[in-house]
Amino acid sequence: MATTLTKKDASTLLRTKIIRDDANDFEKTESSNGAPLSVKTSTNLILDEKRYLSLDASLRKSETRTDALDETGLIPPGYVVPQTRTIRYETLEQAFANRNKMAVQELLEKAYSLYPDLVPTGATITPLTPAATLADLAMPVKSLDFSIDIKNIFSQLDNINVVYVDADNDPYVSVHIIGKATDGLVIACGLLVQT
């Protein structure tokens, strides 16, 4: 079924639901730092290699600090966007799989620590020290809620794709979640820092 959302409606939903979310850290994993997603729209429907590289370069430049005292960007001053970059595609499910698995694992570890009687019979769970509190469940729940919100909103759009752009020997990877609205594109993007 074709989308009925305009780019304005979709971007408003995204901004309202996720941008102010303190769990807005797309793909926070053991090997990358989370990156807040920002939302933009475009009437240009062309999605090709040239466009992805342009979106990537623009994001990298916007995240480059102007000097040593500037604390607004992730990238140090003097950074040069690599000439040779690689584009990789994933589905929304693939893009969130590792993140969601880590959040569920953290939720279960903390829930089992808080409520040991919930541990399945025969399962061995290493107890957390100190034991979890109810407040400790908030972050993994928020992380899963963030994923659900992204998926629900982008699922209302057409032609959803997740595009990563990276380069050899460069710790920065841009991510662009793109969906087609009735009147243009909605793009949620962020910069990941590989560790």
QUIQUI-V111151 format. One record per backbone hydrogen bond with DSSP energy under -1.0 kcal/mol. CO is the residue of the C=O (numbers start at 1). NH is the residue of the N-H. E is the energy in kcal/mol with one decimal. If there is no record, write none. Layout:
BEGIN
co=CO nh=NH e=E
co=CO nh=NH e=E
END
This chain:
BEGIN
co=5 nh=182 e=-2.8
co=6 nh=10 e=-2.6
co=7 nh=11 e=-2.6
co=8 nh=12 e=-2.2
co=9 nh=13 e=-2.4
co=10 nh=14 e=-2.5
co=11 nh=15 e=-2.7
co=12 nh=16 e=-2.8
co=13 nh=17 e=-2.8
co=14 nh=18 e=-2.9
co=14 nh=19 e=-1.2
co=18 nh=21 e=-1.5
co=21 nh=24 e=-1.8
co=23 nh=25 e=-2.1
co=25 nh=28 e=-1.3
co=31 nh=195 e=-2.5
co=32 nh=29 e=-1.3
co=35 nh=26 e=-1.2
co=38 nh=189 e=-2.8
co=40 nh=187 e=-3.2
co=42 nh=185 e=-3.4
co=48 nh=52 e=-2.5
co=49 nh=53 e=-2.4
co=50 nh=54 e=-1.8
co=51 nh=55 e=-2.7
co=52 nh=56 e=-2.4
co=53 nh=57 e=-2.6
co=54 nh=58 e=-2.4
co=55 nh=59 e=-2.2
co=56 nh=60 e=-2.8
co=57 nh=61 e=-2.5
co=58 nh=62 e=-2.1
co=59 nh=63 e=-1.3
co=61 nh=64 e=-1.1
co=63 nh=75 e=-2.7
co=67 nh=70 e=-1.0
co=75 nh=65 e=-3.1
co=76 nh=79 e=-1.2
co=86 nh=166 e=-2.3
co=88 nh=164 e=-3.2
co=90 nh=162 e=-2.2
co=91 nh=95 e=-2.4
co=92 nh=96 e=-1.6
co=93 nh=97 e=-1.0
co=96 nh=100 e=-2.9
co=97 nh=101 e=-2.3
co=98 nh=102 e=-2.4
co=99 nh=103 e=-2.0
co=100 nh=104 e=-2.7
co=101 nh=105 e=-2.6
co=102 nh=106 e=-2.4
co=103 nh=107 e=-2.5
co=104 nh=108 e=-2.9
co=105 nh=109 e=-2.6
co=106 nh=110 e=-2.3
co=107 nh=111 e=-2.8
co=108 nh=112 e=-3.1
co=109 nh=113 e=-1.6
co=110 nh=114 e=-2.1
co=111 nh=115 e=-3.1
co=115 nh=118 e=-2.3
co=116 nh=119 e=-1.4
co=120 nh=123 e=-2.1
co=133 nh=136 e=-1.0
co=134 nh=137 e=-1.5
co=135 nh=138 e=-1.4
co=137 nh=141 e=-1.7
co=138 nh=142 e=-2.9
co=139 nh=143 e=-2.6
co=140 nh=144 e=-2.0
co=141 nh=145 e=-2.4
co=142 nh=146 e=-2.5
co=143 nh=147 e=-1.9
co=144 nh=148 e=-2.4
co=145 nh=149 e=-2.6
co=146 nh=150 e=-2.4
co=147 nh=151 e=-2.5
co=148 nh=152 e=-2.9
co=149 nh=153 e=-2.4
co=150 nh=154 e=-2.8
co=151 nh=155 e=-2.2
co=153 nh=156 e=-1.3
co=154 nh=157 e=-1.7
co=158 nh=180 e=-3.5
co=161 nh=178 e=-3.1
co=162 nh=90 e=-2.4
co=163 nh=176 e=-2.4
co=164 nh=88 e=-2.7
co=165 nh=174 e=-2.3
co=166 nh=86 e=-4.0
co=167 nh=170 e=-1.3
co=171 nh=194 e=-3.4
co=173 nh=192 e=-3.6
co=174 nh=165 e=-2.1
co=175 nh=190 e=-2.0
co=176 nh=163 e=-2.8
co=177 nh=188 e=-2.6
co=178 nh=161 e=-2.3
co=179 nh=186 e=-2.7
co=180 nh=158 e=-2.5
co=184 nh=181 e=-3.3
co=185 nh=42 e=-1.9
co=186 nh=179 e=-2.2
co=187 nh=40 e=-2.7
co=188 nh=177 e=-3.4
co=189 nh=38 e=-3.0
co=190 nh=175 e=-2.7
co=192 nh=173 e=-2.3
co=193 nh=33 e=-2.3
END
